[in-house]
Amino acid sequence: METAKILIADDEEAIVKMVERVLKKEGFQHIYKAYHADEALDIVKNEDIHLLLLDVMMPGKSGFDVLPEIRKMTKAPIFYLTARTSDVDKLTGFAQGADDYITKPFNPLELVARIKAHLNRTYISLQEEQEEAHSQYEYAHFSYHPHAAELKVRGKVTACSAQLLSLLKYFCDHPNVVLSKDQIYEKVWGVPSYGDNNTVMVHIRKLREKIELDPSQPEYIVTIRGMGYKFIPQPVKVLQ
């Protein structure tokens, strides 16, 4: 997290230096500074900024003016750092896509705590996206790439509904585990089953028709009488 690039955009040099000093004391070494909006825009265009501290009242374009332009270039968290304290200003800031709104004067340690919290969430989210983008389930007769939402059977892309792909992923994520119909319905459909087992049975039949060599004698999705279903990988490897 300390490798994150943080941009401080504020026309008050004393504020910029104070925030820079506190951030560096906390281990952040990649600090960028801008004293007007256009300078901030240039930095965002040329650097992979991970978090921005943006003053509202700057020479030329205000922070309110420039945030929508910045949002077009980055999804990084953006904090307004401003002396404007009215509820209208705060609502305006959040409506424009700001992730936090900190009013001056502020506690530097609280600011750092908020920065760390946002960076933690951002890094965890990016890591999960990257892991999913590179994960692929491969089996003897078919493969499934969740990020591309692509099912290949015997090397050929097979059309599949989003619900069937969600069901397949749930099975792939729980190999060799007996799953009841109620469990499957609640996890894949996202609501309590209330005994609606027919929906699960119909979708499992359709999924078997996609991935099994002989759907009437399934090898992957097998029925465990009185209990539910079990996904048996033969063989399986999850590529990362």
FENCORZI-V729569 format. One record per run of one state. SS is the DSSP state (hx for helix, st for strand, lp for the rest). FROM is the first residue (numbers start at 1). TO is the last residue. If there is no record, write none. Layout:
ss:from:to
SS:FROM:TO
SS:FROM:TO
//
This chain:
ss:from:to
lp:1:4
st:5:9
lp:10:12
hx:13:25
lp:26:29
st:30:34
lp:35:36
hx:37:46
lp:47:50
st:51:54
lp:55:62
hx:63:71
lp:72:76
st:77:82
lp:83:86
hx:87:95
lp:96:99
st:100:103
lp:104:107
hx:108:134
lp:135:135
st:136:139
lp:140:141
st:142:145
lp:146:149
st:150:153
lp:154:155
st:156:157
lp:158:161
hx:162:172
lp:173:174
st:175:175
lp:176:177
st:178:179
lp:180:180
hx:181:188
lp:189:196
hx:197:211
lp:212:214
hx:215:217
lp:218:220
st:221:224
lp:225:227
st:228:231
lp:232:235
st:236:239
lp:240:240
//
